[in-house]
Amino acid sequence: MSALRLCLSASLLLLLTTQAYGVEGGAQESSSCLSCHGALTGRLGEPVAAWEGSVHAANAIGCHSCHGGDPTIASMEAMSPERGFLGVPAETEIPPFCGKCHAGVEEDYLQSAHGETLGAGGPQCVTCHGNHAVAVTTLDLINPESCSRCHEYGRAEEIKGALAETDRLITELQATTERQHRLGIATDDQRKQIFAVRNDFHRLFHSVDVQQVVARSGEFQQRLQPVAQELQATDEELSQRRLIGAGAVLLLALVTVLLGFLRHTYKKEEQSDPGAGSGPL
């Protein structure tokens, strides 16, 4: 059986018997792309497993979000130009391909030293981030092994060092909003502000300009200060509530002990003087 017939047969079978692969934190997505390629082996099936553990999957970004096409059709028509199918981009097409969602990053990349070498063997989005197994961006992407594939690590290390403090602050604030959210505190506004700063901050990565990174890192920290102060104020209020609650529990325990002591003393006095408390006949 040809790969095409196997693909179509698997698509029809899986669409009838299963839902598409899970999307963490979102609704299950019914997709002929996943059903078909998930049943294949080798290079045609590998993208599914890689995508499942990606940040794109976690945010419900499916195959058609990048490659186009119609994921509701279990036939080759799903990959027709009429259905908006884009296929695999050429190397020089990768920045605008990713830039459909990451427009600001694309702009900064194209203006950078990396962007100037696009098409001439220089790095583009996939070089550093991969294609289907795209992970949440962290400073770990800047490392000697990856960067030294093209040049010495020294300049990249300077950039990483300049970014470290702001990155640490963003990570801490995100963790604080999640913790407070689990306690029932409304943190939507703070989370949106941190997300906006984080996006702008990650654009700075792609400039690969040491002086610009050093100069602007303080700007992002200043933008985060009001959010940090709001979250700290909430934490202080929560601490006060816990102290008040603990005090109330302690007071209740003391009252309980005191009442028990008084009751015990009263019973002891009754036992030692049976006539106590009785009036004259």
C-alpha positions in Angstrom: 0.0 0.0 0.0 1.4 3.4 -0.9 2.1 6.0 1.7 -0.7 8.2 0.3 -3.3 5.3 0.6 -2.0 4.5 4.1 -2.3 8.2 5.0 -5.9 8.5 3.8 -7.0 5.1 5.3 -5.5 6.1 8.7 -7.1 9.5 8.5 -10.6 8.1 7.9 -10.2 5.4 10.6 -8.8 7.7 13.3 -11.3 10.5 12.6 -14.1 8.1 13.2 -12.7 6.4 16.3 -10.7 9.1 18.1 -10.3 12.7 18.8 -7.2 14.5 17.7 -4.1 14.7 20.0 -4.6 16.6 23.2 -3.9 20.3 23.6 -2.8 21.1 27.1 -4.8 23.8 28.7 -7.2 24.0 25.7 -9.9 22.2 23.9 -9.2 19.0 22.0 -8.6 19.8 18.3 -10.1 17.6 15.6 -7.5 17.7 12.8 -7.0 15.5 9.8 -3.3 16.7 9.8 -2.7 15.0 13.2 -4.8 11.9 12.4 -3.0 11.2 9.2 0.5 12.0 10.1 0.1 10.4 13.6 -0.4 7.1 11.9 2.7 7.3 9.7 6.3 6.5 10.6 9.6 8.2 9.7 9.8 11.8 8.7 6.1 12.0 7.9 5.0 11.0 11.4 7.8 12.6 13.5 6.3 16.1 13.4 3.2 15.0 15.4 5.1 13.7 18.4 7.4 16.7 18.3 4.5 19.1 18.1 2.6 17.5 21.0 5.2 18.6 23.5 5.7 22.1 22.1 4.6 25.5 23.3 2.5 25.7 20.2 0.4 22.7 21.2 0.1 24.0 24.7 -1.5 27.2 23.2 -3.7 25.4 20.7 -1.6 26.4 17.7 -2.2 23.5 15.3 -0.6 22.4 12.0 -2.8 24.5 9.8 -2.1 27.6 11.9 1.4 27.6 10.3 1.1 25.5 7.2 -2.4 26.5 6.1 -4.7 24.0 4.6 -8.0 22.6 5.9 -7.7 20.3 8.9 -11.4 19.3 8.7 -10.9 17.4 5.4 -9.6 13.8 5.5 -8.2 13.8 1.9 -5.4 15.3 -0.1 -7.7 18.3 -0.9 -6.8 19.5 2.6 -3.3 20.3 1.3 -4.4 22.1 -1.9 -3.6 25.7 -2.6 -7.3 26.4 -2.9 -7.5 25.5 0.8 -4.6 27.9 1.7 -2.0 25.2 2.1 1.5 26.7 2.3 3.6 23.6 2.8 7.2 23.7 4.0 8.8 27.2 3.7 12.1 27.7 1.9 14.9 29.0 4.1 14.4 32.6 3.2 10.7 32.3 3.7 11.0 31.1 7.3 11.1 34.5 9.1 7.9 35.8 7.4 6.4 32.3 7.9 6.9 32.6 11.7 6.4 36.3 11.5 2.7 35.8 10.8 2.4 35.5 14.6 5.7 36.9 15.8 5.7 40.1 13.7 7.9 42.2 16.1 10.5 39.5 16.4 10.6 39.1 12.6 11.3 42.9 12.3 14.1 42.9 14.8 15.6 39.7 13.4 15.7 41.1 9.8 17.5 44.2 11.0 20.1 42.3 13.0 23.4 40.8 12.1 21.7 37.4 11.9 19.0 38.7 9.5 21.6 40.2 7.2 23.0 36.7 6.5 19.6 35.2 5.7 19.9 33.0 2.6 23.7 33.0 2.8 24.0 30.3 5.4 23.2 32.5 8.4 20.8 31.5 11.2 17.0 31.9 11.0 14.2 31.0 13.4 14.4 27.2 13.0 18.2 27.2 13.5 17.7 28.2 17.2 14.1 27.3 18.0 13.6 24.2 16.0 10.5 23.6 13.8 7.9 21.4 15.5 9.3 20.9 19.0 9.3 24.6 19.7 9.9 25.1 23.5 9.1 28.0 25.7 11.8 30.6 25.1 14.4 30.9 27.9 18.0 32.2 28.2 19.1 28.6 27.9 18.8 29.0 24.2 21.9 31.2 24.4 24.6 28.6 25.0 28.2 27.8 23.9 27.1 24.6 22.0 24.4 26.4 19.9 26.1 29.8 19.3 29.5 28.4 18.5 28.1 26.6 15.5 28.4 29.9 13.7 30.8 32.1 15.7 32.6 32.4 19.0 30.5 32.5 22.1 31.9 35.6 23.7 29.5 38.2 22.3 26.5 35.9 22.9 27.6 35.4 26.5 27.7 39.2 27.0 24.1 39.5 25.7 23.0 36.6 28.0 24.6 38.3 31.0 22.9 41.6 30.2 19.5 39.9 29.9 19.8 37.7 33.0 18.5 40.0 35.7 15.4 41.1 33.7 14.7 37.5 32.8 14.9 36.5 36.4 12.5 39.3 37.5 10.0 38.3 34.8 10.2 34.6 35.9 9.7 35.5 39.6 6.7 37.8 38.9 5.1 35.2 36.7 5.5 32.6 39.5 4.0 35.1 42.0 0.9 35.8 39.8 0.3 32.1 39.4 0.6 31.5 43.2 -1.7 34.3 44.0 -4.2 33.2 41.3 -4.3 29.7 42.9 -5.2 31.5 46.2 -8.2 33.1 44.5 -6.6 36.5 43.9 -7.5 38.3 40.6 -4.1 38.8 38.8 -5.3 39.1 35.2 -4.1 42.7 34.9 -0.7 41.9 36.3 -0.3 38.9 34.1 -1.2 40.9 31.0 1.3 43.6 31.9 4.1 41.0 32.5 3.2 39.2 29.2 3.5 42.5 27.3 6.9 43.3 28.8 8.0 39.7 28.2 7.1 39.9 24.5 9.0 43.2 24.1 11.9 41.9 26.1 12.1 38.7 23.9 12.2 41.0 20.8 15.4 42.4 22.3 17.0 39.0 22.1 16.9 39.0 18.4 18.7 42.3 17.9 21.9 40.5 18.9 23.3 44.0 19.6 25.2 44.0 22.9 25.1 47.8 23.4 21.4 47.9 22.7 20.7 45.0 25.0 22.7 46.6 27.9 21.1 50.0 27.3 17.5 48.8 27.3 17.5 46.1 30.0 17.0 48.7 32.7 14.0 50.0 30.8 12.2 46.7 31.1 13.0 46.4 34.7 11.4 49.9 35.3 8.3 48.8 33.4 8.0 45.8 35.7 8.4 47.8 39.0 4.7 48.9 39.4 3.6 45.2 38.9 6.2 44.0 41.4 4.9 46.6 43.9 1.3 45.6 43.4 2.1 41.9 43.9 4.2 42.6 46.9 1.4 44.6 48.5 -0.9 41.7 47.9 1.5 39.3 49.5 1.8 41.6 52.5 -2.0 41.7 52.8 -2.1 37.9 52.6 0.6 37.7 55.3 -1.5 40.0 57.6 -4.6 37.9 57.0 -2.7 34.7 57.9 -1.4 36.4 61.1 -4.9 37.5 62.0 -6.2 34.1 61.3 -3.5 32.4 63.3 -4.2 34.9 66.2 -7.9 34.1 66.1 -7.2 30.3 66.1 -4.8 30.8 69.1 -7.3 32.9 71.0 -10.0 30.3 70.4 -7.7 27.6 71.6 -6.8 29.6 74.7 -10.5 30.3 75.4 -11.2 26.6 75.0 -8.5 25.6 77.4 -9.6 28.2 79.9 -13.2 27.0 79.8 -12.1 23.4 80.2 -9.9 24.4 83.2 -12.8 26.3 84.8 -15.2 23.4 84.2 -12.7 20.9 85.7 -12.2 23.2 88.7 -15.9 23.5 89.2 -16.5 19.8 89.1 -13.6 19.2 91.5 -15.1 21.6 94.0 -18.5 19.9 93.7 -16.9 16.5 94.4 -15.0 17.8 97.5 -18.1 19.6 98.9 -21.3 17.9 97.8 -23.4 20.5 99.6 -21.7 23.4 97.9 -24.2 25.4 95.9 -27.2 24.0 97.7 -29.5 26.4 99.5 -30.9 26.0 103.1 -33.9 23.6 103.5 
